[in-house]
Amino acid sequence: MSADARQCTFGVDSPYVDLAAEVFALLADPTRIRIILALRGGELPVNRLAELVDKAPTAVSQHLAKLRWGKIVRARQEGNRVYYSLIDEHARRLVADAVFQAEHVVEEVPPHHSTHPAPAAARVPAVAVPEEAVPAAAVPAARSTASAPAGTGATGTAATGSTRA
């Protein structure tokens, strides 16, 4: 049995809980999520990643530096180009599960619950959110700020004070 296929048995007092919260904070950025989604297929150079996530290469490099610090991606230099890849499957799975959870916010029956997803026109939304608003992250912003934990922004994400590109 693969170590990754085992059931999570960590208790509430695990020393890894605080570190896990840091991982979630590190991934709580749409550009970083897009970078991880782009790297699912294998390693890519910074300029190609920048094209895929529609951000400037310098901004993508800053995000990649944080993902390297968090041991989510690794860098490999070839000449003057730097290629990035995911270190393991954990970030890929975390991001996939987060996106699947986001589908639950928008869809009554999310496409990942069916082996044959219905065409977009046939899906029944769980909440009345215009389709064009969903990619713009309007869904989390529409939630009540009263349910956001203390010390977080209105959408429930940790307030870090860092600027995001």
C-alpha positions in Angstrom: 0.0 0.0 0.0 1.3 3.4 -0.9 1.9 5.8 1.9 -0.4 8.3 0.1 -3.3 5.8 -0.1 -3.5 5.4 3.7 -6.3 6.9 5.8 -5.4 10.0 7.7 -5.1 9.1 11.4 -3.8 12.4 12.8 -5.6 13.6 15.9 -6.6 17.1 16.9 -3.4 17.4 18.9 -1.1 16.5 16.1 1.9 18.8 15.7 1.2 18.9 12.0 -2.1 20.8 12.4 -0.4 24.3 12.5 1.8 23.4 9.6 -1.3 22.2 7.6 -2.9 25.6 8.3 0.2 27.2 6.8 -0.1 25.0 3.7 -3.8 26.1 3.3 -2.7 29.8 3.7 0.0 29.3 1.1 -2.6 27.9 -1.3 -5.2 30.6 -0.6 -4.3 32.5 -3.7 -5.9 32.1 -7.1 -2.7 32.5 -9.0 -1.0 29.8 -7.0 -3.9 27.5 -7.5 -3.7 28.2 -11.3 0.0 27.5 -11.2 -0.5 24.2 -9.5 -3.3 23.3 -12.0 -0.9 24.2 -14.9 1.9 22.0 -13.5 -0.3 18.9 -13.3 0.9 17.9 -16.7 4.6 18.2 -15.9 7.3 20.8 -15.7 7.0 24.2 -17.3 9.3 27.2 -17.6 8.3 30.5 -15.9 7.3 32.2 -19.2 4.9 29.5 -20.2 3.4 29.4 -16.7 3.0 33.2 -16.9 1.1 32.8 -20.2 -1.1 30.0 -18.8 -2.1 31.9 -15.7 -2.3 35.3 -17.5 0.2 37.1 -15.2 3.5 38.8 -15.6 6.6 36.5 -15.4 7.9 38.5 -12.4 4.6 38.0 -10.5 4.6 34.3 -11.3 8.3 34.0 -10.2 7.3 35.5 -6.8 4.5 33.0 -6.4 6.8 30.2 -7.4 9.3 31.3 -4.8 6.6 31.0 -2.1 5.6 27.6 -3.5 9.2 26.5 -3.4 9.5 27.7 0.2 6.5 25.6 1.0 8.0 22.5 -0.7 5.2 22.3 -3.2 7.2 22.9 -6.3 10.9 22.3 -7.3 13.0 24.2 -9.7 15.4 22.8 -12.3 17.7 25.1 -14.2 18.7 24.4 -17.8 20.9 27.1 -19.3 19.2 30.4 -18.5 15.7 28.9 -18.2 14.2 27.6 -15.0 11.6 24.8 -15.1 9.2 24.1 -12.3 7.3 21.0 -11.4 5.2 19.7 -8.5 7.3 17.8 -5.9 4.5 15.3 -5.2 0.8 14.6 -5.6 -0.3 16.2 -2.4 -0.7 19.8 -3.7 -2.3 18.4 -6.9 -4.9 16.5 -4.8 -5.5 19.5 -2.4 -6.1 21.8 -5.3 -8.3 19.3 -7.1 -10.4 18.7 -3.9 -10.7 22.5 -3.3 -11.9 23.0 -6.9 -14.4 20.1 -6.5 -15.6 21.7 -3.2 -16.0 25.0 -5.1 -18.2 23.2 -7.6 -20.6 22.3 -4.7 -21.1 26.0 -4.1 -22.2 26.6 -7.7 -23.8 23.3 -8.8 -26.7 21.3 -7.3 -25.0 18.2 -8.6 -21.4 18.9 -9.3 -19.9 17.4 -12.5 -17.3 15.5 -10.5 -20.1 13.5 -8.9 -21.1 11.9 -12.2 -19.2 9.7 -14.5 -20.8 11.5 -17.5 -21.0 15.2 -16.6 -24.0 17.0 -18.0 -23.4 19.8 -20.6 -23.0 23.2 -18.9 -26.5 24.2 -20.1 -28.1 21.2 -18.4 -26.5 21.7 -15.0 -28.8 23.0 -12.2 -27.1 25.7 -10.1 -27.3 25.3 -6.3 -27.3 29.1 -5.9 -28.5 31.9 -8.2 -25.1 33.0 -9.4 -24.7 34.3 -13.0 -22.2 32.0 -14.9 -20.1 35.0 -15.9 -19.6 35.9 -12.2 -18.2 32.5 -11.1 -14.7 32.7 -12.7 -14.3 36.2 -11.2 -14.5 34.7 -7.7 -17.8 36.4 -7.1 -19.2 33.4 -5.3 -17.0 33.6 -2.1 -17.4 37.4 -2.0 -21.2 36.9 -2.0 -21.1 35.0 1.3 -22.0 36.8 4.5 -19.0 38.3 6.3 -20.7 37.3 9.6 -19.6 33.7 9.0 -16.0 34.6 8.4 -13.7 33.6 11.3 -12.1 36.4 13.3 -8.8 37.6 11.9 -9.8 36.9 8.3 -10.9 38.9 5.4 -14.6 39.2 4.4 -14.3 36.0 2.3 -12.8 33.9 5.2 -9.3 33.9 3.9 -6.4 34.7 6.2 -5.4 38.3 6.2 -1.7 38.2 5.7 -1.0 41.8 4.7 0.8 40.6 1.6 0.1 42.0 -1.8 -1.0 39.6 -4.4 -0.2 39.9 -8.1 
